[in-house]
Amino acid sequence: MRRIIELVACGAFALATGAAADDLSAPNAAGVAMGHLHYVVRDVAANKAFWVKLGGRSVLFNGTTEGIVFPDVVVLLRQGETTGGTEGSVVNHVAFRVKSLAEIEKAGFAVEYNAQYPGVASVHTPEGERIELFDDGLATNLGFTIDGGGTDAVAERHNRKLAVPIIAHHIHLNVPQDQVAAAKEWYATHFGGVRGVRWRYEAVDLPGININISGVDAARAPTRGRMLDHVGFEVTNLEAFCKELEAAGIKLDRPYGKLPSGFGLAFLTDPWGTYIELTEGLRDL
């Protein structure tokens, strides 16, 4: 186990051990990379077992809060009640890329294959949360094309074969149809994302995660209080980053603060209801 770092998220965790600095992607020019997914569940042990079997490495937060580390993302589990699953909220689902769906099935998962699209499937957590999976050898809709052409060294990972058994792939947002372009621009502008298209979806690429955006008939519920309560981005020079957000007119739900250890954090909500934590220190283990 590596040395302890301090974390806070919704007051649910304060100390962490085991997450490695090289598990998260290096930040982009804006200082941003994917950090964590924070789930609220009734049965932490059962959900931990699910994520570990899927290919993550178990870590312990604050002596009690469970976390599971994957390449590019840490999944955090907090015990509690929710207002519903992720589906029906602005974050419809999250997705991982795997080397082999057949191997996932052999591991004992009930894999639900998408008959329409080869290499695309879903598995469900013990409490019914759908996790989308893409088979790296079979799926034909993993690639990312940058708007206007050109290349980006980080975003190009979507167009190469996978080097690890499993890795974070995308977060899928559902926003009103007339807000798709605005959502894309919001994430690209404020988080330094690369604008493009992932298959048929407007998308913004950040180190460690692709944000896919679909247009739907009406606004969806906010994530706060749902099973996936919030998503987290790890940010270099977080205090200055938060000042830039505030200068751009973004109200922080929790202003930038620093723990005695030096760990920094802040919270905000995007215009469509995605609750977001910003952290600085997750990678400095």
MARKEKE-746774 format. One record per residue (C-alpha): residue number from 1; x, y, z. Coordinates in Angstrom, 2 decimals. Layout:
BEGIN
+-----+---------+---------+---------+
!   k !    east !   north !      up !
+-----+---------+---------+---------+
! NUM !       X !       Y !       Z !
...
+-----+---------+---------+---------+
END
This chain:
BEGIN
+-----+---------+---------+---------+
!   k !    east !   north !      up !
+-----+---------+---------+---------+
!   1 !    0.00 !    0.00 !    0.00 !
!   2 !    1.24 !    3.47 !   -0.89 !
!   3 !    1.23 !    6.43 !    1.44 !
!   4 !   -2.03 !    8.04 !    2.55 !
!   5 !   -3.63 !   10.98 !    0.80 !
!   6 !   -6.60 !   12.99 !    1.98 !
!   7 !   -9.79 !   13.28 !    0.00 !
!   8 !  -13.20 !   14.76 !    0.61 !
!   9 !  -16.29 !   14.22 !   -1.52 !
!  10 !  -19.74 !   15.21 !   -0.24 !
!  11 !  -18.32 !   14.70 !    3.24 !
!  12 !  -18.13 !   10.99 !    2.49 !
!  13 !  -14.40 !   10.36 !    2.45 !
!  14 !  -11.27 !   11.99 !    3.81 !
!  15 !   -8.37 !    9.56 !    3.69 !
!  16 !   -7.29 !    7.22 !    0.94 !
!  17 !   -4.62 !    4.64 !    0.29 !
!  18 !   -3.71 !    2.57 !   -2.73 !
!  19 !   -4.57 !    4.69 !   -5.81 !
!  20 !   -1.44 !    5.05 !   -7.94 !
!  21 !   -0.26 !    8.23 !   -9.59 !
!  22 !    0.09 !    6.51 !  -12.96 !
!  23 !   -3.49 !    5.17 !  -12.95 !
!  24 !   -4.86 !    8.56 !  -13.96 !
!  25 !   -4.06 !   10.18 !  -17.29 !
!  26 !   -1.74 !   13.17 !  -17.46 !
!  27 !   -3.67 !   16.46 !  -17.52 !
!  28 !   -4.40 !   18.42 !  -20.69 !
!  29 !   -3.23 !   22.00 !  -21.30 !
!  30 !   -6.06 !   23.27 !  -19.05 !
!  31 !   -4.79 !   21.02 !  -16.24 !
!  32 !   -7.77 !   18.62 !  -16.39 !
!  33 !   -7.99 !   14.81 !  -16.46 !
!  34 !  -10.59 !   12.25 !  -15.46 !
!  35 !  -10.58 !   11.48 !  -11.74 !
!  36 !  -13.40 !    9.46 !  -10.20 !
!  37 !  -17.00 !    8.22 !  -10.35 !
!  38 !  -18.84 !    8.40 !   -7.03 !
!  39 !  -21.67 !    5.91 !   -6.53 !
!  40 !  -24.07 !    5.74 !   -3.60 !
!  41 !  -25.24 !    2.16 !   -2.97 !
!  42 !  -27.11 !    0.14 !   -0.37 !
!  43 !  -24.70 !   -2.83 !   -0.33 !
!  44 !  -21.11 !   -1.64 !   -0.56 !
!  45 !  -19.58 !   -5.13 !   -0.28 !
!  46 !  -21.61 !   -6.55 !   -3.16 !
!  47 !  -20.86 !   -3.57 !   -5.39 !
!  48 !  -17.18 !   -3.69 !   -4.51 !
!  49 !  -17.09 !   -7.36 !   -5.52 !
!  50 !  -18.72 !   -6.47 !   -8.85 !
!  51 !  -16.17 !   -3.80 !   -9.73 !
!  52 !  -13.20 !   -5.89 !   -8.61 !
!  53 !  -14.41 !   -8.84 !  -10.70 !
!  54 !  -14.76 !   -6.47 !  -13.65 !
!  55 !  -11.04 !   -5.78 !  -13.39 !
!  56 !  -10.45 !   -3.05 !  -10.82 !
!  57 !   -8.09 !   -2.97 !   -7.86 !
!  58 !   -9.61 !   -2.50 !   -4.43 !
!  59 !   -8.51 !    0.42 !   -2.24 !
!  60 !   -9.81 !    1.68 !    1.11 !
!  61 !  -10.83 !    5.26 !    1.83 !
!  62 !  -11.07 !    6.72 !    5.32 !
!  63 !  -10.79 !    3.24 !    6.76 !
!  64 !  -14.35 !    2.45 !    5.67 !
!  65 !  -15.17 !    3.87 !    2.22 !
!  66 !  -14.40 !    1.48 !   -0.60 !
!  67 !  -12.79 !    2.45 !   -3.86 !
!  68 !  -11.84 !    0.49 !   -6.96 !
!  69 !   -9.04 !    1.70 !   -9.24 !
!  70 !   -9.13 !    1.24 !  -13.01 !
!  71 !   -6.89 !    2.76 !  -15.64 !
!  72 !   -8.02 !    6.40 !  -15.98 !
!  73 !  -10.66 !    6.36 !  -13.23 !
!  74 !  -11.31 !    5.53 !   -9.57 !
!  75 !  -14.78 !    4.22 !   -8.66 !
!  76 !  -15.86 !    5.27 !   -5.16 !
!  77 !  -18.65 !    3.57 !   -3.21 !
!  78 !  -20.57 !    5.18 !   -0.36 !
!  79 !  -23.37 !    3.50 !    1.53 !
!  80 !  -26.71 !    5.27 !    1.39 !
!  81 !  -30.14 !    5.61 !   -0.20 !
!  82 !  -30.72 !    7.33 !   -3.54 !
!  83 !  -33.57 !    8.81 !   -5.53 !
!  84 !  -32.92 !    6.41 !   -8.41 !
!  85 !  -30.38 !    4.92 !  -10.75 !
!  86 !  -28.24 !    6.78 !  -13.23 !
!  87 !  -30.60 !    6.05 !  -16.14 !
!  88 !  -33.16 !    8.85 !  -16.13 !
!  89 !  -30.60 !   11.42 !  -15.01 !
!  90 !  -28.52 !   13.66 !  -17.24 !
!  91 !  -25.73 !   11.05 !  -17.06 !
!  92 !  -27.45 !    8.13 !  -18.75 !
!  93 !  -24.56 !    5.70 !  -18.26 !
!  94 !  -20.81 !    5.27 !  -18.14 !
!  95 !  -18.85 !    2.93 !  -20.40 !
!  96 !  -15.62 !    0.96 !  -20.30 !
!  97 !  -13.58 !   -0.53 !  -23.11 !
!  98 !  -12.47 !   -4.17 !  -22.64 !
!  99 !  -10.21 !   -6.49 !  -24.57 !
! 100 !  -12.78 !   -9.27 !  -24.65 !
! 101 !  -16.47 !   -9.49 !  -23.80 !
! 102 !  -16.12 !  -13.26 !  -23.93 !
! 103 !  -13.65 !  -13.07 !  -21.05 !
! 104 !  -16.05 !  -10.87 !  -19.09 !
! 105 !  -18.74 !  -13.51 !  -19.61 !
! 106 !  -16.33 !  -16.27 !  -18.55 !
! 107 !  -15.70 !  -14.36 !  -15.34 !
! 108 !  -19.35 !  -14.97 !  -14.43 !
! 109 !  -21.08 !  -11.79 !  -15.59 !
! 110 !  -24.51 !  -11.86 !  -17.21 !
! 111 !  -23.49 !  -10.02 !  -20.38 !
! 112 !  -26.37 !   -8.49 !  -22.34 !
! 113 !  -25.21 !   -8.15 !  -25.95 !
! 114 !  -26.57 !   -5.41 !  -28.16 !
! 115 !  -27.88 !   -7.36 !  -31.16 !
! 116 !  -27.79 !   -4.26 !  -33.34 !
! 117 !  -24.15 !   -3.38 !  -32.84 !
! 118 !  -21.31 !   -5.92 !  -32.73 !
! 119 !  -19.03 !   -5.81 !  -29.74 !
! 120 !  -21.35 !   -3.65 !  -27.64 !
! 121 !  -22.89 !   -5.02 !  -24.45 !
! 122 !  -23.92 !   -4.14 !  -20.93 !
! 123 !  -23.54 !   -5.61 !  -17.48 !
! 124 !  -25.46 !   -4.55 !  -14.39 !
! 125 !  -24.25 !   -3.89 !  -10.88 !
! 126 !  -25.96 !   -5.75 !   -8.00 !
! 127 !  -28.35 !   -2.79 !   -7.66 !
! 128 !  -29.22 !   -2.55 !  -11.33 !
! 129 !  -26.85 !    0.15 !  -12.56 !
! 130 !  -26.07 !   -0.44 !  -16.24 !
! 131 !  -22.41 !   -0.32 !  -17.25 !
! 132 !  -21.79 !   -0.31 !  -20.99 !
! 133 !  -18.86 !   -2.34 !  -22.34 !
! 134 !  -17.13 !   -2.27 !  -25.73 !
! 135 !  -15.15 !   -5.25 !  -27.04 !
! 136 !  -11.92 !   -3.84 !  -28.45 !
! 137 !  -11.69 !   -6.51 !  -31.12 !
! 138 !  -15.32 !   -6.43 !  -32.25 !
! 139 !  -16.82 !   -2.99 !  -31.71 !
! 140 !  -16.85 !   -0.69 !  -34.73 !
! 141 !  -18.03 !    2.47 !  -32.98 !
! 142 !  -15.16 !    3.28 !  -30.62 !
! 143 !  -13.28 !    5.77 !  -32.79 !
! 144 !  -13.12 !    9.51 !  -32.22 !
! 145 !  -12.88 !   12.07 !  -35.04 !
! 146 !  -11.76 !   15.60 !  -34.26 !
! 147 !  -13.91 !   18.42 !  -35.58 !
! 148 !  -12.33 !   19.96 !  -38.65 !
! 149 !   -9.78 !   17.18 !  -38.98 !
! 150 !   -6.36 !   17.18 !  -37.40 !
! 151 !   -4.95 !   15.00 !  -34.65 !
! 152 !   -4.55 !   15.06 !  -30.90 !
! 153 !   -2.03 !   12.75 !  -29.23 !
! 154 !   -4.31 !   12.00 !  -26.27 !
! 155 !   -7.60 !   11.64 !  -28.16 !
! 156 !   -5.90 !    9.33 !  -30.64 !
! 157 !   -6.05 !    6.55 !  -28.00 !
! 158 !   -9.62 !    5.86 !  -29.17 !
! 159 !   -8.31 !    4.88 !  -32.59 !
! 160 !   -5.66 !    2.44 !  -31.33 !
! 161 !   -5.97 !   -1.07 !  -29.95 !
! 162 !   -6.25 !   -1.50 !  -26.21 !
! 163 !   -3.08 !   -2.29 !  -24.25 !
! 164 !   -4.81 !   -3.20 !  -20.95 !
! 165 !   -7.73 !   -5.55 !  -20.12 !
! 166 !  -10.14 !   -2.72 !  -19.23 !
! 167 !  -10.10 !    1.07 !  -19.28 !
! 168 !  -12.58 !    3.92 !  -18.81 !
! 169 !  -14.11 !    5.02 !  -22.11 !
! 170 !  -17.00 !    7.50 !  -21.88 !
! 171 !  -19.64 !    9.27 !  -19.84 !
! 172 !  -22.89 !    9.64 !  -21.80 !
! 173 !  -24.93 !   12.77 !  -21.21 !
! 174 !  -28.58 !   13.19 !  -22.25 !
! 175 !  -29.52 !   16.84 !  -22.70 !
! 176 !  -32.45 !   18.54 !  -24.49 !
! 177 !  -32.06 !   18.32 !  -28.24 !
! 178 !  -31.53 !   22.04 !  -28.68 !
! 179 !  -28.79 !   22.03 !  -26.01 !
! 180 !  -26.39 !   19.46 !  -27.52 !
! 181 !  -24.14 !   22.06 !  -29.14 !
! 182 !  -24.14 !   24.19 !  -25.99 !
! 183 !  -23.17 !   21.23 !  -23.79 !
! 184 !  -20.36 !   20.31 !  -26.15 !
! 185 !  -19.05 !   23.87 !  -26.12 !
! 186 !  -19.38 !   24.16 !  -22.33 !
! 187 !  -17.16 !   21.13 !  -21.63 !
! 188 !  -14.69 !   22.02 !  -24.36 !
! 189 !  -14.36 !   25.63 !  -23.23 !
! 190 !  -14.24 !   25.21 !  -19.46 !
! 191 !  -12.28 !   21.94 !  -19.26 !
! 192 !  -10.02 !   22.31 !  -22.27 !
! 193 !  -11.59 !   19.36 !  -24.07 !
! 194 !  -11.06 !   18.36 !  -27.69 !
! 195 !  -14.20 !   18.81 !  -29.79 !
! 196 !  -15.20 !   15.92 !  -32.03 !
! 197 !  -17.54 !   13.05 !  -32.74 !
! 198 !  -17.52 !    9.55 !  -31.24 !
! 199 !  -19.41 !    7.43 !  -33.76 !
! 200 !  -22.71 !    9.34 !  -34.20 !
! 201 !  -22.49 !   11.34 !  -30.97 !
! 202 !  -21.21 !   14.85 !  -30.48 !
! 203 !  -18.34 !   14.47 !  -28.06 !
! 204 !  -15.61 !   16.20 !  -26.07 !
! 205 !  -12.45 !   14.31 !  -25.24 !
! 206 !  -10.57 !   14.80 !  -21.98 !
! 207 !   -7.57 !   12.79 !  -20.83 !
! 208 !   -9.02 !    9.55 !  -19.46 !
! 209 !  -12.62 !   10.03 !  -20.59 !
! 210 !  -14.74 !   10.87 !  -23.63 !
! 211 !  -17.91 !   12.85 !  -22.94 !
! 212 !  -20.65 !   11.77 !  -25.35 !
! 213 !  -23.74 !   13.96 !  -25.73 !
! 214 !  -27.17 !   12.87 !  -26.99 !
! 215 !  -30.19 !   15.06 !  -27.60 !
! 216 !  -33.44 !   13.96 !  -25.92 !
! 217 !  -36.98 !   15.27 !  -25.77 !
! 218 !  -36.77 !   16.93 !  -22.34 !
! 219 !  -34.35 !   17.75 !  -19.56 !
! 220 !  -33.33 !   14.83 !  -17.37 !
! 221 !  -32.99 !   14.73 !  -13.58 !
! 222 !  -29.83 !   16.08 !  -11.94 !
! 223 !  -27.28 !   13.49 !  -10.85 !
! 224 !  -27.01 !   14.70 !   -7.25 !
! 225 !  -28.81 !   12.20 !   -5.06 !
! 226 !  -28.86 !    9.49 !   -7.75 !
! 227 !  -26.82 !    6.32 !   -7.67 !
! 228 !  -24.05 !    8.03 !   -9.63 !
! 229 !  -24.08 !   11.13 !   -7.45 !
! 230 !  -21.22 !   12.93 !   -9.15 !
! 231 !  -18.24 !   12.64 !  -11.45 !
! 232 !  -14.80 !   13.92 !  -10.52 !
! 233 !  -12.05 !   15.59 !  -12.51 !
! 234 !   -8.49 !   15.86 !  -11.24 !
! 235 !   -7.14 !   19.36 !  -11.87 !
! 236 !   -3.64 !   20.81 !  -11.70 !
! 237 !   -3.48 !   24.30 !  -10.13 !
! 238 !   -7.06 !   23.91 !   -8.95 !
! 239 !   -7.30 !   27.21 !   -7.08 !
! 240 !   -6.44 !   29.19 !  -10.22 !
! 241 !   -8.74 !   26.95 !  -12.27 !
! 242 !  -11.66 !   27.69 !   -9.93 !
! 243 !  -10.99 !   31.42 !  -10.17 !
! 244 !  -11.16 !   31.14 !  -13.95 !
! 245 !  -14.49 !   29.31 !  -13.72 !
! 246 !  -15.92 !   31.96 !  -11.41 !
! 247 !  -14.63 !   34.73 !  -13.68 !
! 248 !  -16.50 !   33.01 !  -16.52 !
! 249 !  -19.73 !   33.24 !  -14.51 !
! 250 !  -19.81 !   29.69 !  -13.15 !
! 251 !  -21.10 !   29.43 !   -9.57 !
! 252 !  -19.34 !   26.83 !   -7.46 !
! 253 !  -21.62 !   24.77 !   -5.20 !
! 254 !  -18.67 !   24.42 !   -2.85 !
! 255 !  -15.89 !   26.98 !   -3.31 !
! 256 !  -12.29 !   25.92 !   -3.60 !
! 257 !  -10.84 !   24.72 !   -0.33 !
! 258 !   -7.73 !   23.01 !    0.89 !
! 259 !   -7.35 !   20.32 !    3.51 !
! 260 !   -4.49 !   20.51 !    6.04 !
! 261 !   -2.63 !   17.96 !    3.92 !
! 262 !   -2.74 !   20.32 !    0.95 !
! 263 !   -5.43 !   18.37 !   -0.94 !
! 264 !   -7.70 !   20.73 !   -2.85 !
! 265 !  -11.34 !   20.37 !   -3.89 !
! 266 !  -14.41 !   22.20 !   -5.15 !
! 267 !  -17.89 !   21.29 !   -6.45 !
! 268 !  -20.06 !   22.66 !   -9.23 !
! 269 !  -23.06 !   21.60 !  -11.31 !
! 270 !  -23.09 !   21.86 !  -15.08 !
! 271 !  -26.07 !   23.70 !  -16.69 !
! 272 !  -27.83 !   20.36 !  -17.34 !
! 273 !  -27.55 !   18.93 !  -13.82 !
! 274 !  -24.32 !   16.92 !  -13.76 !
! 275 !  -22.80 !   17.29 !  -10.29 !
! 276 !  -19.01 !   17.59 !  -10.63 !
! 277 !  -16.22 !   17.44 !   -8.09 !
! 278 !  -12.87 !   19.01 !   -8.88 !
! 279 !   -9.89 !   17.63 !   -6.97 !
! 280 !   -6.18 !   18.29 !   -6.77 !
! 281 !   -4.02 !   15.65 !   -5.12 !
! 282 !   -5.55 !   12.35 !   -6.23 !
! 283 !   -2.55 !   11.58 !   -8.43 !
! 284 !    0.12 !   12.74 !   -5.95 !
! 285 !    0.50 !    9.57 !   -3.92 !
+-----+---------+---------+---------+
END
